[in-house]
C-alpha cells in the first residue's frame, strides 16, 4: 500500500503515492484530482524545479529529473547496495539543493543514508547509518535541518550551512515512546516550529525550535505520513495518510486531509539545476 507525501506548488497540491510510484495533483479551486505520472518504481518525494515545469525526484535507487514526460536519472547511488534499497523522503533547501534519504526494503537497521544533490547535479552521501529517514525539513532561515529516523522514534536537529550544504553535529530534538507512534514526515511553519506527522498515533504534533512540545492535534486517520502548508496565506495544512498494513482501514485512512492552521507555513522550496 502507498505512503503519500505532499507539497504545495502554484495553487496545486502535489503528492506521491510511494510504493505505487505515482505522482498526483489536486487543484483546490476546481476540486479536480488526477494522476500526473506513473514511474513504475517507488517514488518517495519530489521537489519542483525552479527553472521550469518539472521535478527532481527521489525514486527507485536514486535521484531523477522528471520533465517533458521523461525520467532522466541523475544518479543511482543505491544500485550496488548489499541489500535491496529504495529512496524515501526528501526536500530542497533554500539554495536549491535536493536532499533525500534511502532505506532498505526490509528496513535493515542502519542500511539507509542521506544524499545531497548540488545544483550542478553532483550527488554526495552526507549521512549514513540511518534506518528509515523521514524529512528532512529546514528552519525558515535554512540553518537548521530536521531529520527523523522513524525506526529509532527520534528527530534530530543538525546545524546546516546553506552556502555549502554541510551538516554539523546533531542535537536530540524529539523522541517518542513506544506507545506514542512513530515520527514520519515534517513541515516547518513561519515561526520556525516543526509539525511532525506521527504514524500509528492518529496525530500530528507541533514542536518549538528547541524541541518543546507545543501542541498535539488528533486526526481521524491512523497513519499520518507527512504534511505541508498551502492555500491562501499558507494556512491550510495538508496531511497525507496511508493504509499500509492496516487490517481494518477506516474511511479516512489513505486520504489527504486538510486542516486550518493557526500559524502560516513556508512555501515549498524549489530545486535548482545549473
N, C-alpha and C positions, 0 to 999 in steps of 0.2 A: 504494500500500500504506500501511497505517496507521502512525502513530507514537503509541504509547500514553504515558500519563502517570499516575502513581499517587498516591494519598494514603490516609491512614488515618482512619476515622471510625466510632466506636461499634461496634467489633468487626467492621467491614466493611473490605474493601479496595475502593476505588473507583478506576477508571482510565478514561481516554478513549482511543478509537480515533480519532486526529486526523482523517485525511483521510476516513474513513467517517462522521465526525460522530456517533459513538456514545458513550454513557456506560454503563459496565459495573460490575457489583458482584460481589464474591466474599465469601462468609461462610466463614472457615476452619473454624469449629466443625462446620458441616454439610457442607462441601465443595461447596456449591451455587454455581454461577456463572451469572449471567444478565444480559441486556442491559436496562438501565433506560430508556434514551431513544435515539431516533434523531432528530437535528435536521435533517438534510438540508443541512447546511453544515458546514465544518470546525470541529471542536471541539478547541481547543488545551489548555485547562486549566479546572478548576473548583475552587472553594473552598466548603466547607459554610457555610451560613448559621448565625449564632449564635442567631437568634431562633426558628427553626422549620425543619421539613424543607424542603430545597431548596438550591440552589447559585447562586452568582454564577459566570458562565461567560465565558471568553474564546473567542469563537466568531465565525465569519464575519468581518465587518469591524469588530467592536466587542465590546461587553460586554452581557450579557443576564442576566436573572433567570430561573432555571428552577425553577418551583414549580407544584404542582397540575396537572401535565400541560401547562403553558403555557410559551411562550418570550416573555417581555416584554423588549423591547430597552430598554436604559438609554442607550446612545449607540453610534453607528456612525462613529467618527472617521476611518476609512479609506475611507469611501464615495467621497469626492471625490479620492482619490489619483490621480496621473497614470498609475500602473501598477497592475494588479490586485494587491490585498493580502489578507492573511488574518492573524488573530491566531495567536499561537504559545503560548508557555509563560506561566505566571503563578502567583501565590500571594497569600495575605493576610499583612499584617504583624500585629504584636502588638496593635495598636489596632483592627483590623478593617477597615482599608483593603484594597483589592484592587489589585494591580499586575500588569500583563500587557504583553507585548511583541508587536509586529507585524512582519511581514516581507512582502516581495514574493513572489508565487508563483514567479517566476523567480530569486529570491534576488539581485535587483539590489543592488549594493553601496550601503550607506548609506541604503536606502529605508525601513528599519524604525525604529520608535520604541518607547519605553516609556511606558505610560499608568498613571496612578494614579486609582482611583475612591475618593473620600472617602465617609465614612459617610452623607452626605446625598445621595449619588448623583451628585455633580459629578465629571466626568471631565476630567483635565488631562494634557496631554503633558508629561513631565518629562525625557525624553531623546530625542534624535534622532540620525541618522547611524549607526544600527545596521543590521546586515545580517541575521543570524539570531540574535535574542536568545533565550537559554535561561536558566532560573531565572525570576525571582530567588529567592534564599534568604536567610534572615536569621540573624544570630547569636542565641544564646539570650536576650540582653538587648534585642535588637531595634535595636541602634545601628549595626550594620554590615549593608549589603546586598551580596550577592554576585551578580554578573550575568555570564554568559558571552555572548560573541559568537562563535558556533561558526565562522562563516566566517573569523574572524581567529585562531582557535585560542587565544583568550585568555579568562581570567576576571579581572574587576576587582572590587575591594572599594571600596565607597562608604560614607563616613560617612552615617548616616541618623538623622534626628530623629524618633522615634516620635510626638512630640506634634504635629508639623506635616506630616510626610511629606516633608520637604525633604532633598534629596541634597547632600552635599559633594563636593569634588574627589576623583576616584577615584585609587586606587593600583594598580599591577600586582599581581596575586595569583598567577596561574599562567599559563604559556604552554607549549603543546605544539609539538614539532617535527612536520614533515610526516609522518614515519613513525610518530608516536605516536597517531594518531587525532584525534578532534575532541571538545572538551568539550561535553557536552549538559546534561541536567537535573541538578539537585543537591539535596542534603538536608544538614542540619546536625545533628550529634549533641549530646548533653548537655554534652560537654566543649568545644563550640564548634568542632570540626573539621568540615571540609567534605568530603562524599562526592560525587564527580563521576563520572557515567556517561560513558564515552568511546566515542562512536560510531566504529565501524570498527576498534576496537582489542581487542575481546573482553575488556574490563577495566573495573573501577571503581577509582578512586583516592581515598585519604583524605589531605587536606591539613590541617596545623595552622593555627591562626588567622593565623600570619604568612606562610603560603603554602609552608612547607616540606613536601615530600612525606613522609608518614608511612608509607604502605604502598600496595601495589597488589594487588588481588585479581583473578586471572584468572577469566573467565566462559566458559561453553560457547557462548554466543550471540555473533554477530559484531557486532551493532549495539545495544548497550545504550543506552537513551534517557533514563531518569530513574530516581529511586529515592526511597523513603520508608520511614519506620520504622513498625512496627506490632507486633501480638501482645502477649502478656503481658509487661509490663515494657518494652515498646517496644524489644525486642532482635531482632525479625525485620526484616530489611532486604529490602523488596520492590523488585525491579528489573525494569522493563519493557524490552522489546526489540522491534525492528522487522525486517520483511523487505523494506523499501522498496529497490528497485533491486538486490536480490540475485539473481544468475543461478541460484545453487545454494544456497538456504537449507537449513540442516540442521534436524533435528527440534526443536531448542531455539529457533531464531530465530522471533521473533514471539510468544513466550510471556512470561508474567510469572514471574520466578524469585524464590525466597525463600531467603535465606541467614541464618544466625545471626550476629549482630553481637557483637563483643566489648565494645561500648560501647552503652549505651542511647541512643535518639534522642529527638527532641522530638515532642510531639503535634502534629497538624495544626492550624495556625492557622485560625480561623474568620473569615468576613467578616461585617460588621455594617452594616445599613441602618437609619437612623433614620426 
